[in-house]
Amino acid sequence: MTLYEKIAKKGQLESDAIRKEAEIEAKALEHKIVAEAEREAALIIAKAEDAKHSAIAQAQALGELEKRQSFSALKSSVIDEVFTNVSEHFKTLEGEDLQSFVASQIKREKIDGDETMRVNHRDYEKYRQALSSSKEGKLIELDHLNKLLGKGYALKLENVPSMEEDGFLLIGATYDLNFSVKPLLDRMRKANEKTLFDRLFRNEE
C-alpha cells in the first residue's frame, strides 16, 4: 500500500478523531489568534482540515513520481489557503462580532483613551453601526465600544477615510496606531504556522 493510499484510508478510519482534534485545536488557537470567540477558531481549523484533504486528493490524482515531487508544495498551499480563509473571515465581521474584535485589539495596547478612529470609506458604515449608537456625523462618540472597553475610554469615529485596505487606525495626540488586518495576520502566521503545519500533516510523511 502506497503512502497516499494509506493517507486516504486513514482519512476514512479517523474522521471522528480528526473532528475531535479540530475541536481541541480550536480551543488552543482561540487565545493565540485574536482572543475571539470559540466559533471563529473552530472555523479556522475546519477550513484547515478541508484544505488539507483537498491537497491530499490532488496528490493522489498524480503519478507516483509527481506525487513525491509535489506533495510538499501542496502542503504549503494548504497553509496559504488557511490564512487566506482567515483573512476573508475577518473582513466580513460586523455587529457584535466586529465590536468584540475591535475591543480585543485595543485592549492589547496602552492608549490614552481619547483617540480618534478612522476606517476606509467602504467599512465606515459597518463600524459606525457596530461601535456607536450615534447617527453619521463628522465626529461621533463610539459609546458601544467605550462601554465594552470600560472606564477611561472616550474614543470617537471620524468621518475621514483611512488609506488602509481593512481594519482601523487610532489617531492620537502624539502617535497613531495601525490595526490593519494584514499585519495582524502576518503575526498570526509567524506564531502559528509551524504548529498548524505539524498538526495537520504529522504522521503523513
C-alpha positions in Angstrom: 0.0 0.0 0.0 1.5 3.4 -1.0 1.8 6.4 1.3 -1.1 8.1 -0.5 -3.3 5.1 -0.2 -2.5 4.9 3.5 -3.4 8.6 3.8 -6.7 8.1 2.1 -7.5 5.0 4.2 -6.5 6.9 7.4 -8.8 9.7 6.4 -11.7 7.3 6.3 -10.8 5.5 9.5 -10.0 8.5 11.6 -12.7 11.1 10.6 -14.1 11.1 14.1 -10.6 11.5 15.6 -9.9 14.4 13.2 -13.0 16.2 14.2 -12.1 15.8 17.9 -8.6 17.1 17.2 -10.1 20.0 15.4 -12.2 20.9 18.4 -9.2 20.7 20.7 -7.1 22.7 18.3 -9.8 25.3 18.0 -9.7 26.0 21.8 -5.9 26.1 21.8 -5.7 28.6 18.9 -8.6 30.7 20.2 -6.4 32.8 22.5 -3.3 32.7 20.3 -5.0 34.1 17.3 -7.2 37.1 18.5 -8.8 36.1 21.8 -12.0 35.8 19.8 -15.0 33.5 20.2 -14.5 29.8 20.1 -16.6 29.5 16.9 -14.1 31.7 15.0 -11.2 29.5 16.0 -13.2 26.4 15.1 -14.0 27.8 11.7 -10.3 28.3 11.0 -9.5 24.7 11.9 -12.4 23.4 9.9 -11.1 25.3 6.8 -7.6 24.0 7.5 -8.9 20.4 7.5 -10.8 20.9 4.3 -7.8 22.4 2.6 -5.6 19.6 3.9 -7.9 16.9 2.4 -8.1 18.8 -0.9 -4.3 18.9 -1.2 -4.1 15.1 -0.4 -6.7 14.4 -3.1 -4.7 16.4 -5.6 -1.6 14.4 -4.8 -3.4 11.1 -5.1 -4.5 12.1 -8.6 -1.0 12.5 -9.8 1.5 9.9 -11.0 3.7 8.3 -8.3 6.8 10.3 -9.1 4.8 13.5 -9.4 3.2 12.8 -6.1 6.5 12.7 -4.3 7.7 15.9 -6.0 4.6 17.9 -5.5 3.3 16.8 -2.1 5.5 19.2 -0.1 4.3 22.1 -2.3 0.7 21.1 -1.9 1.1 21.0 1.9 2.4 24.6 1.8 -0.5 25.6 -0.3 -2.8 24.3 2.4 -1.4 26.7 4.9 -1.7 29.6 2.4 -5.3 28.7 1.9 -5.9 28.6 5.6 -4.7 32.1 6.2 -6.5 33.4 3.1 -9.7 32.0 4.6 -8.9 33.6 7.9 -8.3 37.0 6.2 -11.6 36.8 4.4 -13.3 35.8 7.7 -12.0 38.9 9.5 -13.0 41.2 6.6 -16.7 40.0 6.9 -17.0 40.7 10.7 -19.8 43.0 11.6 -22.2 43.9 14.5 -21.2 42.3 17.8 -18.5 40.2 16.3 -16.8 43.3 14.9 -17.3 45.1 18.2 -15.6 42.2 20.1 -12.7 42.0 17.6 -12.0 45.8 17.8 -12.2 45.7 21.6 -9.8 42.8 21.8 -7.3 44.5 19.7 -7.4 47.8 21.5 -7.1 46.1 24.9 -3.7 44.7 23.8 -2.3 48.3 23.6 -1.7 51.0 26.1 -3.5 54.1 24.8 -4.7 57.4 26.3 -8.3 56.6 25.7 -9.4 59.7 23.8 -8.1 58.7 20.4 -10.0 59.2 17.1 -10.7 56.1 14.9 -10.6 56.1 11.2 -11.6 53.4 8.8 -11.7 53.1 5.0 -14.7 54.6 3.2 -16.1 51.1 2.4 -16.2 50.0 6.0 -17.3 53.2 7.7 -21.0 52.3 8.0 -20.5 48.9 9.5 -18.1 50.3 12.1 -20.5 53.1 12.9 -23.3 50.6 13.4 -21.3 48.2 15.4 -19.5 50.7 17.7 -21.9 53.6 18.2 -25.5 54.5 18.7 -25.0 57.9 17.0 -26.0 58.7 13.5 -23.4 59.5 10.9 -21.5 62.7 11.5 -18.1 64.3 11.2 -17.0 63.0 14.6 -19.2 60.6 16.6 -18.8 59.0 20.0 -18.1 55.3 20.0 -20.4 54.7 23.0 -20.9 50.9 22.5 -17.2 50.3 22.2 -16.3 52.6 25.1 -18.7 50.9 27.3 -17.2 47.5 26.4 -13.7 48.7 27.0 -14.5 50.2 30.4 -13.8 53.3 32.4 -11.4 55.8 30.9 -12.3 55.4 27.2 -13.8 58.1 25.1 -12.9 57.0 21.6 -14.6 58.7 18.6 -15.0 57.8 15.0 -14.1 60.4 12.4 -15.7 60.5 9.0 -12.4 60.9 7.3 -11.4 57.7 5.4 -8.1 56.0 6.1 -6.0 54.7 3.3 -5.8 51.2 4.8 -7.5 48.3 2.9 -9.1 46.9 6.1 -9.0 47.2 9.9 -8.8 50.6 11.6 -6.5 53.4 12.7 -6.4 55.2 16.1 -5.2 58.7 15.7 -3.6 60.1 19.0 -2.1 63.4 20.1 1.5 62.0 20.0 1.3 58.9 17.8 -1.1 56.7 15.7 -1.8 53.0 16.0 -2.5 50.8 12.9 -4.9 47.9 13.5 -5.0 46.7 9.9 -5.8 43.0 9.3 -2.8 42.2 7.2 -0.1 42.9 9.9 -2.3 41.0 12.4 -2.4 38.0 10.0 1.3 38.2 9.4 1.9 38.0 13.2 -0.7 35.1 13.4 1.1 33.2 10.7 4.5 33.7 12.2 3.3 32.5 15.6 1.1 29.6 14.5 2.3 28.3 11.1 4.7 25.6 12.3 2.3 24.3 14.9 -0.6 24.2 12.4 1.6 22.6 9.7 2.9 19.9 12.1 -0.6 19.2 13.5 -2.2 18.9 10.1 0.5 16.7 8.5 2.1 14.8 11.3 2.2 11.1 10.5 1.8 11.8 6.8 5.4 11.9 5.8 
